[in-house]
């Protein structure tokens, strides 16, 4: 005799509540695949594919580096950079450059938040709410960025203006309200 069940079968489609976490997982996989494709392009062969017997291209894969967090505007993802040995120059990815931990969108967001009044110590808490729990922005990082922004502002405020070409627009007019 067959058993009948009234349990609902759960679908593998993400729901509204876990949509962002699903997107982060997909983004992480997509970025990791792009890193692997860069190594494939550099070495001239796919992973686990044998080198040619005659005149093989130099270089070979050597595992992965330490996992590294990258802050994107839709959250923080963890990537593992592939290691390459036996090539003349060091493998540098075009996707996330070495030592970069934030995307341009996040870098542009930080001064905006500071100018709108977010305190140095509040960045960590605010960005964890927006970018996820793996978004480390300490007060020291914000202080370093603030010094950089101050230096940029000082350079901008002391630039020479005699080489600039000014454009003037003079508007004159009168408005008469009809129909008193």
VOVONU-647136 format. One record per atom (N, C-alpha, C): x, y, z; residue number from 1; atom name. Coordinates in Angstrom, 2 decimals, m for minus. Last residue first. Example, Ala and Ser with C-alpha at 12.3 -4.5 7.8 and 13.67 -1.06 7.14 Angstrom:
BEGIN
<torse <12.85,m2.25,7.08>,2,N>,
<torse <13.67,m1.06,7.14>,2,CA>,
<torse <12.90,0.03,7.87>,2,C>,
<torse <13.19,m5.69,7.80>,1,N>,
<torse <12.30,m4.50,7.80>,1,CA>,
<torse <13.20,m3.30,7.80>,1,C>,
***
This chain:
BEGIN
<torse <m3.91,89.79,m12.80>,180,N>,
<torse <m3.99,90.19,m11.38>,180,CA>,
<torse <m5.22,89.71,m10.81>,180,C>,
<torse <m2.83,88.69,m15.25>,179,N>,
<torse <m4.11,88.32,m14.67>,179,CA>,
<torse <m4.22,88.61,m13.20>,179,C>,
<torse <0.64,87.91,m15.18>,178,N>,
<torse <m0.55,88.39,m15.89>,178,CA>,
<torse <m1.80,87.93,m15.14>,178,C>,
<torse <3.57,88.97,m13.93>,177,N>,
<torse <2.49,88.07,m13.65>,177,CA>,
<torse <1.21,88.65,m14.28>,177,C>,
<torse <6.48,89.15,m15.63>,176,N>,
<torse <5.29,89.90,m15.30>,176,CA>,
<torse <4.16,88.92,m15.10>,176,C>,
<torse <9.79,89.08,m15.20>,175,N>,
<torse <8.62,88.21,m15.22>,175,CA>,
<torse <7.44,89.05,m14.77>,175,C>,
<torse <12.74,89.71,m17.03>,174,N>,
<torse <11.71,90.15,m16.10>,174,CA>,
<torse <10.50,89.26,m16.28>,174,C>,
<torse <16.30,89.15,m17.15>,173,N>,
<torse <14.93,89.08,m17.64>,173,CA>,
<torse <13.97,89.62,m16.61>,173,C>,
<torse <19.40,87.82,m17.93>,172,N>,
<torse <18.65,88.95,m17.41>,172,CA>,
<torse <17.24,88.84,m17.96>,172,C>,
<torse <22.29,85.98,m17.44>,171,N>,
<torse <20.88,85.90,m17.79>,171,CA>,
<torse <20.18,87.08,m17.13>,171,C>,
<torse <25.36,85.02,m18.51>,170,N>,
<torse <24.63,86.12,m17.87>,170,CA>,
<torse <23.21,86.07,m18.36>,170,C>,
<torse <27.93,82.93,m18.06>,169,N>,
<torse <26.57,82.95,m18.58>,169,CA>,
<torse <25.83,84.02,m17.80>,169,C>,
<torse <31.27,82.22,m18.89>,168,N>,
<torse <30.29,83.02,m18.16>,168,CA>,
<torse <28.95,82.91,m18.85>,168,C>,
<torse <33.97,80.17,m18.36>,167,N>,
<torse <32.79,80.35,m19.19>,167,CA>,
<torse <31.77,81.10,m18.35>,167,C>,
<torse <37.52,80.30,m18.28>,166,N>,
<torse <36.23,80.47,m17.64>,166,CA>,
<torse <35.14,80.63,m18.69>,166,C>,
<torse <40.14,78.16,m18.34>,165,N>,
<torse <39.35,79.03,m19.21>,165,CA>,
<torse <37.95,79.10,m18.63>,165,C>,
<torse <43.04,78.09,m16.26>,164,N>,
<torse <41.69,77.64,m16.59>,164,CA>,
<torse <40.98,78.66,m17.48>,164,C>,
<torse <45.38,79.17,m15.43>,163,N>,
<torse <45.43,78.40,m16.67>,163,CA>,
<torse <44.03,77.92,m17.11>,163,C>,
<torse <44.88,80.31,m12.96>,162,N>,
<torse <45.14,81.21,m14.10>,162,CA>,
<torse <45.22,80.47,m15.43>,162,C>,
<torse <44.59,78.64,m10.83>,161,N>,
<torse <43.39,78.90,m11.62>,161,CA>,
<torse <43.66,79.77,m12.84>,161,C>,
<torse <46.33,76.02,m9.26>,160,N>,
<torse <46.38,77.30,m9.97>,160,CA>,
<torse <45.15,77.45,m10.85>,160,C>,
<torse <45.23,74.58,m6.14>,159,N>,
<torse <45.61,74.49,m7.56>,159,CA>,
<torse <45.58,75.88,m8.20>,159,C>,
<torse <44.43,74.41,m3.55>,158,N>,
<torse <45.63,75.21,m3.82>,158,CA>,
<torse <46.06,75.14,m5.29>,158,C>,
<torse <42.26,72.69,m3.48>,157,N>,
<torse <42.04,74.08,m3.09>,157,CA>,
<torse <43.25,74.98,m3.38>,157,C>,
<torse <43.37,70.23,m4.27>,156,N>,
<torse <42.36,70.86,m5.11>,156,CA>,
<torse <42.22,72.35,m4.78>,156,C>,
<torse <45.06,69.71,m2.11>,155,N>,
<torse <45.62,69.83,m3.45>,155,CA>,
<torse <44.65,70.55,m4.38>,155,C>,
<torse <43.12,69.53,m0.11>,154,N>,
<torse <44.16,70.55,m0.03>,154,CA>,
<torse <44.80,70.79,m1.39>,154,C>,
<torse <41.67,67.29,m0.99>,153,N>,
<torse <41.00,68.58,m0.92>,153,CA>,
<torse <42.03,69.71,m0.87>,153,C>,
<torse <43.66,65.33,m0.74>,152,N>,
<torse <43.08,65.61,m2.05>,152,CA>,
<torse <42.39,66.97,m2.07>,152,C>,
<torse <44.04,65.43,2.04>,151,N>,
<torse <45.15,65.76,1.14>,151,CA>,
<torse <44.64,66.08,m0.26>,151,C>,
<torse <41.51,64.58,2.86>,150,N>,
<torse <41.98,65.93,3.24>,150,CA>,
<torse <43.12,66.36,2.34>,150,C>,
<torse <41.51,61.97,1.89>,149,N>,
<torse <40.54,62.92,1.36>,149,CA>,
<torse <40.96,64.35,1.68>,149,C>,
<torse <43.57,60.90,3.48>,148,N>,
<torse <43.72,60.92,2.02>,148,CA>,
<torse <42.77,61.94,1.40>,148,C>,
<torse <42.40,61.17,6.00>,147,N>,
<torse <43.65,61.87,5.71>,147,CA>,
<torse <43.87,61.98,4.21>,147,C>,
<torse <40.23,59.42,5.59>,146,N>,
<torse <39.98,60.83,5.86>,146,CA>,
<torse <41.23,61.67,5.60>,146,C>,
<torse <41.52,56.97,5.36>,145,N>,
<torse <40.82,57.50,4.20>,145,CA>,
<torse <40.55,59.00,4.37>,145,C>,
<torse <42.45,56.75,7.99>,144,N>,
<torse <43.41,56.79,6.88>,144,CA>,
<torse <42.76,57.39,5.64>,144,C>,
<torse <39.96,56.66,9.30>,143,N>,
<torse <40.89,57.75,9.61>,143,CA>,
<torse <41.94,57.89,8.50>,143,C>,
<torse <38.94,54.28,8.27>,142,N>,
<torse <38.25,55.52,7.95>,142,CA>,
<torse <39.16,56.72,8.24>,142,C>,
<torse <40.77,52.52,9.46>,141,N>,
<torse <40.67,52.59,8.00>,141,CA>,
<torse <40.00,53.89,7.58>,141,C>,
<torse <40.18,52.96,12.16>,140,N>,
<torse <41.51,53.30,11.64>,140,CA>,
<torse <41.50,53.41,10.12>,140,C>,
<torse <37.62,51.92,12.36>,139,N>,
<torse <37.78,53.37,12.53>,139,CA>,
<torse <39.15,53.81,12.02>,139,C>,
<torse <37.22,49.43,9.74>,138,N>,
<torse <37.50,49.87,11.11>,138,CA>,
<torse <37.60,51.39,11.15>,138,C>,
<torse <35.27,47.46,8.06>,137,N>,
<torse <35.78,48.83,7.92>,137,CA>,
<torse <35.98,49.33,9.33>,137,C>,
<torse <34.56,44.43,6.79>,136,N>,
<torse <35.33,45.06,7.85>,136,CA>,
<torse <35.82,46.45,7.46>,136,C>,
<torse <32.03,42.64,6.13>,135,N>,
<torse <32.47,43.93,5.61>,135,CA>,
<torse <33.26,44.68,6.69>,135,C>,
<torse <30.68,40.29,6.70>,134,N>,
<torse <32.10,40.21,6.37>,134,CA>,
<torse <32.65,41.52,5.82>,134,C>,
<torse <27.98,40.72,7.00>,133,N>,
<torse <28.79,40.60,8.22>,133,CA>,
<torse <30.29,40.59,7.93>,133,C>,
<torse <26.86,43.17,4.53>,132,N>,
<torse <26.99,41.85,5.13>,132,CA>,
<torse <27.95,41.84,6.30>,132,C>,
<torse <26.42,45.73,3.61>,131,N>,
<torse <27.27,44.85,2.81>,131,CA>,
<torse <27.45,43.46,3.39>,131,C>,
<torse <24.61,46.90,5.51>,130,N>,
<torse <24.40,47.03,4.06>,130,CA>,
<torse <25.15,45.95,3.27>,130,C>,
<torse <25.48,46.26,8.07>,129,N>,
<torse <24.06,46.17,7.75>,129,CA>,
<torse <23.80,46.18,6.26>,129,C>,
<torse <28.16,46.83,7.85>,128,N>,
<torse <27.78,45.44,8.11>,128,CA>,
<torse <26.30,45.25,7.79>,128,C>,
<torse <28.09,49.59,7.60>,127,N>,
<torse <28.40,48.79,6.42>,127,CA>,
<torse <28.10,47.31,6.63>,127,C>,
<torse <27.41,50.35,10.25>,126,N>,
<torse <26.55,50.72,9.12>,126,CA>,
<torse <26.81,49.84,7.90>,126,C>,
<torse <29.57,49.32,11.77>,125,N>,
<torse <28.20,48.89,12.04>,125,CA>,
<torse <27.28,49.17,10.85>,125,C>,
<torse <31.74,50.73,10.58>,124,N>,
<torse <31.72,49.27,10.69>,124,CA>,
<torse <30.29,48.75,10.86>,124,C>,
<torse <31.10,53.44,10.91>,123,N>,
<torse <31.18,52.85,9.58>,123,CA>,
<torse <31.06,51.34,9.63>,123,C>,
<torse <31.23,54.54,13.42>,122,N>,
<torse <29.95,53.97,13.00>,122,CA>,
<torse <30.00,53.29,11.63>,122,C>,
<torse <33.63,55.80,13.91>,121,N>,
<torse <33.37,54.53,14.59>,121,CA>,
<torse <32.10,53.84,14.15>,121,C>,
<torse <33.31,58.18,12.41>,120,N>,
<torse <34.33,57.20,12.07>,120,CA>,
<torse <34.05,55.83,12.68>,120,C>,
<torse <29.84,59.00,11.66>,119,N>,
<torse <31.07,59.09,12.46>,119,CA>,
<torse <32.02,57.96,12.11>,119,C>,
<torse <28.20,60.49,8.99>,118,N>,
<torse <28.46,59.22,9.67>,118,CA>,
<torse <29.81,59.32,10.39>,118,C>,
<torse <27.65,62.84,7.52>,117,N>,
<torse <27.63,62.87,8.97>,117,CA>,
<torse <27.84,61.55,9.69>,117,C>,
<torse <27.98,63.03,4.85>,116,N>,
<torse <26.61,63.15,5.34>,116,CA>,
<torse <26.50,62.95,6.85>,116,C>,
<torse <30.65,62.50,4.53>,115,N>,
<torse <30.20,63.88,4.34>,115,CA>,
<torse <28.77,64.09,4.83>,115,C>,
<torse <30.60,59.72,4.92>,114,N>,
<torse <31.31,60.57,5.87>,114,CA>,
<torse <30.84,62.02,5.76>,114,C>,
<torse <29.15,58.84,2.70>,113,N>,
<torse <28.63,58.58,4.05>,113,CA>,
<torse <29.30,59.50,5.08>,113,C>,
<torse <30.91,59.70,0.68>,112,N>,
<torse <29.54,60.21,0.74>,112,CA>,
<torse <28.95,60.02,2.14>,112,C>,
<torse <33.22,58.18,1.14>,111,N>,
<torse <33.24,59.63,1.39>,111,CA>,
<torse <31.85,60.24,1.45>,111,C>,
<torse <31.98,55.51,0.58>,110,N>,
<torse <32.56,55.88,1.87>,110,CA>,
<torse <32.67,57.39,2.08>,110,C>,
<torse <31.21,55.22,m2.11>,109,N>,
<torse <30.20,55.33,m1.07>,109,CA>,
<torse <30.76,55.87,0.24>,109,C>,
<torse <33.51,54.82,m3.55>,108,N>,
<torse <32.78,56.07,m3.77>,108,CA>,
<torse <31.71,56.29,m2.71>,108,C>,
<torse <34.18,52.27,m2.64>,107,N>,
<torse <35.11,53.39,m2.40>,107,CA>,
<torse <34.42,54.73,m2.60>,107,C>,
<torse <32.03,50.85,m3.68>,106,N>,
<torse <32.14,50.98,m2.22>,106,CA>,
<torse <33.08,52.13,m1.88>,106,C>,
<torse <32.63,51.10,m6.43>,105,N>,
<torse <31.34,51.55,m5.91>,105,CA>,
<torse <31.37,51.76,m4.40>,105,C>,
<torse <35.10,49.86,m6.68>,104,N>,
<torse <35.01,51.31,m6.88>,104,CA>,
<torse <33.70,51.87,m6.32>,104,C>,
<torse <35.46,47.42,m4.01>,103,N>,
<torse <35.20,47.81,m5.39>,103,CA>,
<torse <35.11,49.33,m5.48>,103,C>,
<torse <38.13,46.59,m1.79>,102,N>,
<torse <36.82,47.21,m2.02>,102,CA>,
<torse <36.68,47.56,m3.50>,102,C>,
<torse <40.64,45.59,m1.69>,101,N>,
<torse <39.63,44.89,m0.90>,101,CA>,
<torse <38.23,45.45,m1.10>,101,C>,
<torse <43.60,44.98,m3.33>,100,N>,
<torse <42.38,45.77,m3.36>,100,CA>,
<torse <41.29,44.97,m2.66>,100,C>,
<torse <45.87,43.39,m3.54>,99,N>,
<torse <45.71,44.21,m2.35>,99,CA>,
<torse <44.48,45.13,m2.38>,99,C>,
<torse <45.82,43.18,m7.07>,98,N>,
<torse <46.42,42.80,m5.79>,98,CA>,
<torse <46.14,43.84,m4.73>,98,C>,
<torse <42.58,43.59,m8.67>,97,N>,
<torse <44.03,43.79,m8.56>,97,CA>,
<torse <44.53,43.39,m7.17>,97,C>,
<torse <40.25,41.47,m9.86>,96,N>,
<torse <40.56,42.20,m8.62>,96,CA>,
<torse <42.06,42.37,m8.53>,96,C>,
<torse <40.91,41.40,m12.94>,95,N>,
<torse <39.62,41.48,m12.26>,95,CA>,
<torse <39.76,42.14,m10.89>,95,C>,
<torse <43.38,40.97,m13.82>,94,N>,
<torse <42.78,42.25,m14.21>,94,CA>,
<torse <41.48,42.47,m13.46>,94,C>,
<torse <45.90,39.51,m11.77>,93,N>,
<torse <44.57,39.48,m12.34>,93,CA>,
<torse <44.11,40.88,m12.73>,93,C>,
<torse <49.09,38.67,m12.42>,92,N>,
<torse <48.26,39.70,m11.79>,92,CA>,
<torse <46.93,39.73,m12.52>,92,C>,
<torse <51.75,36.60,m12.08>,91,N>,
<torse <50.36,36.63,m12.52>,91,CA>,
<torse <49.61,37.68,m11.72>,91,C>,
<torse <54.99,37.87,m12.85>,90,N>,
<torse <54.00,37.47,m11.85>,90,CA>,
<torse <52.58,37.57,m12.42>,90,C>,
<torse <56.81,36.64,m15.68>,89,N>,
<torse <56.34,37.71,m14.81>,89,CA>,
<torse <55.20,37.20,m13.93>,89,C>,
<torse <57.47,33.99,m16.60>,88,N>,
<torse <58.47,35.06,m16.46>,88,CA>,
<torse <58.02,36.16,m15.50>,88,C>,
<torse <56.31,31.12,m14.76>,87,N>,
<torse <56.15,32.12,m15.82>,87,CA>,
<torse <57.13,33.26,m15.56>,87,C>,
<torse <56.28,29.28,m12.64>,86,N>,
<torse <57.03,28.97,m13.85>,86,CA>,
<torse <56.80,29.92,m15.01>,86,C>,
<torse <52.94,29.27,m11.26>,85,N>,
<torse <54.39,29.20,m11.14>,85,CA>,
<torse <55.01,28.95,m12.51>,85,C>,
<torse <50.10,30.72,m9.88>,84,N>,
<torse <50.73,30.27,m11.11>,84,CA>,
<torse <52.24,30.33,m10.90>,84,C>,
<torse <47.17,30.34,m7.93>,83,N>,
<torse <48.61,30.59,m7.99>,83,CA>,
<torse <49.16,30.01,m9.27>,83,C>,
<torse <44.00,31.97,m7.83>,82,N>,
<torse <44.83,30.86,m8.27>,82,CA>,
<torse <46.31,31.27,m8.30>,82,C>,
<torse <42.48,33.33,m4.96>,81,N>,
<torse <43.24,33.63,m6.17>,81,CA>,
<torse <44.07,32.41,m6.57>,81,C>,
<torse <39.33,33.03,m3.84>,80,N>,
<torse <40.64,32.40,m3.69>,80,CA>,
<torse <41.37,32.60,m5.01>,80,C>,
<torse <37.00,35.25,m2.20>,79,N>,
<torse <37.62,34.67,m3.40>,79,CA>,
<torse <38.94,34.01,m3.03>,79,C>,
<torse <33.97,36.08,m0.80>,78,N>,
<torse <35.29,35.55,m0.51>,78,CA>,
<torse <35.81,34.84,m1.75>,78,C>,
<torse <32.09,39.14,m0.83>,77,N>,
<torse <32.31,37.78,m1.30>,77,CA>,
<torse <33.74,37.37,m0.95>,77,C>,
<torse <29.65,41.31,0.44>,76,N>,
<torse <31.04,40.88,0.51>,76,CA>,
<torse <31.14,39.43,0.07>,76,C>,
<torse <27.36,43.35,m1.54>,75,N>,
<torse <27.75,42.50,m0.42>,75,CA>,
<torse <29.21,42.11,m0.51>,75,C>,
<torse <26.93,45.02,m3.63>,74,N>,
<torse <25.81,44.16,m3.24>,74,CA>,
<torse <26.18,43.19,m2.13>,74,C>,
<torse <29.32,46.34,m4.00>,73,N>,
<torse <28.18,47.15,m3.58>,73,CA>,
<torse <26.97,46.29,m3.22>,73,C>,
<torse <31.84,44.32,m2.42>,72,N>,
<torse <31.15,44.82,m3.59>,72,CA>,
<torse <29.94,45.60,m3.12>,72,C>,
<torse <34.82,43.49,m0.98>,71,N>,
<torse <33.56,44.18,m0.74>,71,CA>,
<torse <33.03,44.74,m2.05>,71,C>,
<torse <36.31,40.45,m0.67>,70,N>,
<torse <36.20,41.59,m1.57>,70,CA>,
<torse <34.83,42.20,m1.35>,70,C>,
<torse <38.57,38.47,1.18>,69,N>,
<torse <37.25,39.10,1.07>,69,CA>,
<torse <37.33,40.32,0.16>,69,C>,
<torse <40.30,35.54,0.35>,68,N>,
<torse <40.35,36.98,0.52>,68,CA>,
<torse <38.96,37.57,0.30>,68,C>,
<torse <42.14,32.61,1.19>,67,N>,
<torse <40.85,33.25,0.86>,67,CA>,
<torse <40.88,34.73,1.22>,67,C>,
<torse <45.48,32.36,m0.08>,66,N>,
<torse <44.56,32.45,1.05>,66,CA>,
<torse <43.23,33.04,0.58>,66,C>,
<torse <45.78,30.78,m3.35>,65,N>,
<torse <46.24,31.59,m2.23>,65,CA>,
<torse <45.21,31.57,m1.11>,65,C>,
<torse <45.91,27.46,m4.70>,64,N>,
<torse <45.25,28.73,m4.49>,64,CA>,
<torse <45.90,29.46,m3.33>,64,C>,
<torse <47.86,25.49,m7.03>,63,N>,
<torse <46.87,25.65,m5.98>,63,CA>,
<torse <46.27,27.05,m5.93>,63,C>,
<torse <49.53,26.16,m9.31>,62,N>,
<torse <50.07,25.69,m8.02>,62,CA>,
<torse <49.07,26.00,m6.91>,62,C>,
<torse <49.87,25.57,m12.81>,61,N>,
<torse <49.06,25.97,m11.66>,61,CA>,
<torse <49.69,25.40,m10.39>,61,C>,
<torse <52.66,26.66,m14.80>,60,N>,
<torse <51.75,25.63,m14.31>,60,CA>,
<torse <51.00,26.19,m13.11>,60,C>,
<torse <54.85,27.56,m17.50>,59,N>,
<torse <53.94,27.84,m16.40>,59,CA>,
<torse <53.05,26.68,m16.05>,59,C>,
<torse <55.20,27.81,m21.09>,58,N>,
<torse <55.72,27.78,m19.72>,58,CA>,
<torse <54.62,28.04,m18.70>,58,C>,
<torse <53.92,25.52,m23.49>,57,N>,
<torse <53.89,26.88,m22.94>,57,CA>,
<torse <54.40,26.82,m21.50>,57,C>,
<torse <56.08,23.14,m25.08>,56,N>,
<torse <54.96,23.48,m24.19>,56,CA>,
<torse <55.07,24.92,m23.71>,56,C>,
<torse <57.36,21.86,m27.48>,55,N>,
<torse <57.30,23.30,m27.18>,55,CA>,
<torse <56.11,23.65,m26.28>,55,C>,
<torse <55.56,18.91,m27.45>,54,N>,
<torse <56.60,19.67,m28.14>,54,CA>,
<torse <56.34,21.15,m27.90>,54,C>,
<torse <53.43,18.13,m25.90>,53,N>,
<torse <54.70,17.41,m25.75>,53,CA>,
<torse <55.85,18.20,m26.37>,53,C>,
<torse <51.38,20.46,m24.14>,52,N>,
<torse <51.83,19.87,m25.39>,52,CA>,
<torse <53.19,19.21,m25.18>,52,C>,
<torse <49.96,19.52,m20.95>,51,N>,
<torse <50.71,20.42,m21.82>,51,CA>,
<torse <51.10,19.69,m23.10>,51,C>,
<torse <46.62,18.43,m20.19>,50,N>,
<torse <48.06,18.21,m20.34>,50,CA>,
<torse <48.69,19.26,m21.25>,50,C>,
<torse <44.36,19.94,m17.98>,49,N>,
<torse <44.65,19.56,m19.36>,49,CA>,
<torse <46.16,19.45,m19.51>,49,C>,
<torse <43.72,20.94,m15.52>,48,N>,
<torse <43.85,19.48,m15.65>,48,CA>,
<torse <44.05,19.03,m17.08>,48,C>,
<torse <42.31,23.89,m16.90>,47,N>,
<torse <42.76,23.17,m15.72>,47,CA>,
<torse <42.71,21.66,m15.97>,47,C>,
<torse <43.30,24.66,m20.30>,46,N>,
<torse <42.35,24.59,m19.19>,46,CA>,
<torse <42.96,23.82,m18.03>,46,C>,
<torse <45.88,26.76,m21.66>,45,N>,
<torse <45.20,25.48,m21.51>,45,CA>,
<torse <44.28,25.53,m20.30>,45,C>,
<torse <47.37,29.06,m21.59>,44,N>,
<torse <47.02,28.50,m22.90>,44,CA>,
<torse <46.36,27.14,m22.82>,44,C>,
<torse <48.03,30.53,m19.37>,43,N>,
<torse <48.76,29.28,m19.59>,43,CA>,
<torse <48.46,28.65,m20.96>,43,C>,
<torse <46.28,32.75,m19.65>,42,N>,
<torse <47.72,32.95,m19.45>,42,CA>,
<torse <48.50,31.69,m19.80>,42,C>,
<torse <43.77,31.52,m19.88>,41,N>,
<torse <44.26,32.36,m20.97>,41,CA>,
<torse <45.77,32.55,m20.87>,41,C>,
<torse <43.59,30.29,m17.39>,40,N>,
<torse <43.53,29.48,m18.61>,40,CA>,
<torse <44.11,30.25,m19.79>,40,C>,
<torse <43.59,32.58,m15.79>,39,N>,
<torse <44.73,31.66,m15.71>,39,CA>,
<torse <44.76,30.75,m16.94>,39,C>,
<torse <41.09,33.63,m16.54>,38,N>,
<torse <42.31,34.41,m16.75>,38,CA>,
<torse <43.56,33.54,m16.70>,38,C>,
<torse <39.41,31.58,m15.68>,37,N>,
<torse <39.52,31.84,m17.13>,37,CA>,
<torse <40.75,32.69,m17.43>,37,C>,
<torse <39.65,31.89,m12.92>,36,N>,
<torse <40.14,30.66,m13.55>,36,CA>,
<torse <40.33,30.85,m15.06>,36,C>,
<torse <38.36,34.37,m12.66>,35,N>,
<torse <39.76,34.23,m12.28>,35,CA>,
<torse <40.38,32.99,m12.93>,35,C>,
<torse <35.79,33.61,m13.47>,34,N>,
<torse <36.53,34.58,m14.28>,34,CA>,
<torse <38.01,34.56,m13.94>,34,C>,
<torse <35.09,31.89,m11.39>,33,N>,
<torse <35.22,31.35,m12.76>,33,CA>,
<torse <35.98,32.31,m13.66>,33,C>,
<torse <34.94,33.78,m9.34>,32,N>,
<torse <35.94,32.70,m9.26>,32,CA>,
<torse <36.16,32.09,m10.64>,32,C>,
<torse <32.75,35.30,m10.22>,31,N>,
<torse <34.07,35.92,m10.12>,31,CA>,
<torse <35.17,34.87,m10.07>,31,C>,
<torse <30.73,33.30,m10.04>,30,N>,
<torse <31.01,33.95,m11.31>,30,CA>,
<torse <32.40,34.59,m11.30>,30,C>,
<torse <30.74,32.69,m7.31>,29,N>,
<torse <31.05,31.67,m8.30>,29,CA>,
<torse <31.43,32.26,m9.64>,29,C>,
<torse <29.96,35.23,m6.29>,28,N>,
<torse <31.24,34.64,m5.90>,28,CA>,
<torse <31.67,33.58,m6.92>,28,C>,
<torse <27.43,35.48,m7.42>,27,N>,
<torse <28.47,36.44,m7.77>,27,CA>,
<torse <29.85,35.89,m7.44>,27,C>,
<torse <26.10,33.36,m6.10>,26,N>,
<torse <26.24,33.34,m7.56>,26,CA>,
<torse <27.35,34.28,m8.03>,26,C>,
<torse <26.26,34.33,m3.48>,25,N>,
<torse <26.86,33.03,m3.82>,25,CA>,
<torse <27.08,32.94,m5.32>,25,C>,
<torse <24.83,36.72,m3.72>,24,N>,
<torse <26.24,36.76,m3.32>,24,CA>,
<torse <26.95,35.46,m3.69>,24,C>,
<torse <22.28,35.72,m4.37>,23,N>,
<torse <23.00,36.53,m5.35>,23,CA>,
<torse <24.49,36.61,m5.01>,23,C>,
<torse <21.67,34.47,m1.95>,22,N>,
<torse <21.79,33.66,m3.16>,22,CA>,
<torse <22.56,34.42,m4.24>,22,C>,
<torse <21.48,36.70,m0.32>,21,N>,
<torse <22.53,35.72,m0.04>,21,CA>,
<torse <22.74,34.81,m1.25>,21,C>,
<torse <19.24,37.96,m1.52>,20,N>,
<torse <20.56,38.61,m1.51>,20,CA>,
<torse <21.69,37.62,m1.24>,20,C>,
<torse <17.13,36.09,m1.11>,19,N>,
<torse <17.55,36.46,m2.46>,19,CA>,
<torse <18.95,37.06,m2.47>,19,C>,
<torse <15.81,35.19,1.13>,18,N>,
<torse <17.21,34.81,0.95>,18,CA>,
<torse <17.73,35.14,m0.45>,18,C>,
<torse <13.24,36.35,0.89>,17,N>,
<torse <14.02,36.56,2.11>,17,CA>,
<torse <15.50,36.23,1.91>,17,C>,
<torse <12.18,35.44,m1.54>,16,N>,
<torse <12.47,36.86,m1.38>,16,CA>,
<torse <13.41,37.11,m0.20>,16,C>,
<torse <13.85,32.32,m2.29>,15,N>,
<torse <12.69,33.14,m1.95>,15,CA>,
<torse <13.14,34.58,m1.76>,15,C>,
<torse <15.30,30.41,m4.95>,14,N>,
<torse <15.38,31.25,m3.75>,14,CA>,
<torse <14.11,32.05,m3.54>,14,C>,
<torse <14.44,27.12,m5.78>,13,N>,
<torse <14.39,28.51,m6.21>,13,CA>,
<torse <14.44,29.39,m4.96>,13,C>,
<torse <14.15,24.54,m5.10>,12,N>,
<torse <15.50,25.09,m4.99>,12,CA>,
<torse <15.56,26.55,m5.45>,12,C>,
<torse <11.26,23.87,m3.07>,11,N>,
<torse <11.91,24.13,m4.35>,11,CA>,
<torse <13.30,24.70,m4.12>,11,C>,
<torse <10.02,21.33,m1.03>,10,N>,
<torse <10.67,22.64,m1.13>,10,CA>,
<torse <11.40,22.74,m2.45>,10,C>,
<torse <6.87,19.95,m1.04>,9,N>,
<torse <8.23,19.76,m1.51>,9,CA>,
<torse <8.86,21.14,m1.65>,9,C>,
<torse <4.80,19.57,1.75>,8,N>,
<torse <5.17,20.34,0.56>,8,CA>,
<torse <6.62,20.06,0.20>,8,C>,
<torse <3.11,16.64,2.77>,7,N>,
<torse <4.19,17.60,2.94>,7,CA>,
<torse <4.47,18.31,1.62>,7,C>,
<torse <1.30,14.67,2.65>,6,N>,
<torse <0.77,16.01,2.40>,6,CA>,
<torse <1.85,17.08,2.60>,6,C>,
<torse <1.51,11.49,1.18>,5,N>,
<torse <2.11,12.54,2.01>,5,CA>,
<torse <1.49,13.88,1.65>,5,C>,
<torse <0.56,8.17,1.36>,4,N>,
<torse <0.31,9.48,0.78>,4,CA>,
<torse <0.84,10.54,1.74>,4,C>,
<torse <2.00,5.09,0.63>,3,N>,
<torse <1.77,6.15,1.62>,3,CA>,
<torse <1.53,7.46,0.89>,3,C>,
<torse <0.54,2.21,m0.80>,2,N>,
<torse <1.32,3.45,m0.93>,2,CA>,
<torse <0.97,4.44,0.16>,2,C>,
<torse <0.82,m1.17,0.00>,1,N>,
<torse <0.00,0.00,0.00>,1,CA>,
<torse <0.88,1.25,0.00>,1,C>,
***
